[in-house]
């Protein structure tokens, strides 16, 4: 099978071969276990730091110019690039036996449009953003969702989305992502909620993830007399600002910023943590929450995308608003009910341990062998 992937995610090259963002590579390695030739259409330059891994099955790569409409000059250049991208998309889709779109994104949008001209080709689309029909999103995202939801325009396509939403068309399939295998499952959490309460944040240190809010929540709990600590795993443009905030307020005793760490390091931290905080502005399927829940960590998260469903509307975690005072008040209520904490932890573990890499691979294989 000739497998074509169309994505905004940059593909970079070094002496080991082609690389990309690690979680995406880990997923694509599973997809490409069941294909012959693997070709990528994507940008091949990226100026920001990125957690990279090398693809197991090395792809053929056809470089696409990145599209950027943030300034007048970049928008003008992007408009000139569009015909080149469309030509390469047509060429790639003619070559492919199976077309796989990664959405949302500007290149994903063009892929959605071009795939209409290939109704007989087998296709999948992974919509990694917020599929909530009520969400306020950029016009390009809304347009992609509309096209993907039209079976007449997306013939022979299965669209994988996060969350089980009402009134969806027949080609929309609720899906998930995974990090751990069946063998990683644990049966008990073995946590006491009477001493130090350990919070973790796992994710990029960027505005959209609101890491500062996570720090401020733990800071407020500390000021109220609770024994709490917070460790942040991840890196990003806000790291220096967050470190400065902690230094100014003498929070370094209770807040540690570890930066990017290995999967094993994060895994061991999750086995010891009591809570994970992810007060994001937007998410698709927040892997950081699912990974923590896998080990019985109680998630504290904003009510966005499919997160309320993941947390069973509070039965498997704590749903908060992005407001320090209100969030702390809600967390206090939970902290002071030890029986509720144990129940939430067990519920979180039981739910998340359904979604393993073994199941993920089984479901991907089905999509590629129909």
HUJOFEN-V338700 format. One record per run of one state. SS is the DSSP state (h for helix, s for strand, l for the rest). FROM is the first residue (numbers start at 1). TO is the last residue. If there is no record, write none. Layout:
BEGIN
SS,FROM,TO + SS,FROM,TO
END
This chain:
BEGIN
l,1,1 + s,2,6 + l,7,11 + s,12,14 + l,15,16 + s,17,21 + h,22,34 + l,35,36 + s,37,42 + l,43,51 + s,52,54 + l,55,59 + s,60,63 + l,64,71 + h,72,95 + l,96,97 + s,98,103 + l,104,105 + h,106,117 + l,118,121 + s,122,127 + l,128,138 + h,139,148 + l,149,156 + s,157,162 + l,163,171 + s,172,175 + l,176,181 + h,182,184 + l,185,196 + s,197,202 + l,203,206 + h,207,209 + l,210,210 + h,211,223 + l,224,227 + s,228,233 + l,234,238 + h,239,248 + l,249,254 + s,255,259 + l,260,262 + h,263,272 + l,273,274 + s,275,278 + l,279,286 + h,287,294 + l,295,297 + s,298,302 + l,303,306 + h,307,310 + l,311,311 + h,312,314 + l,315,316 + s,317,320 + l,321,323 + h,324,335 + l,336,337 + h,338,352 + l,353,356 + h,357,368 + l,369,370
END
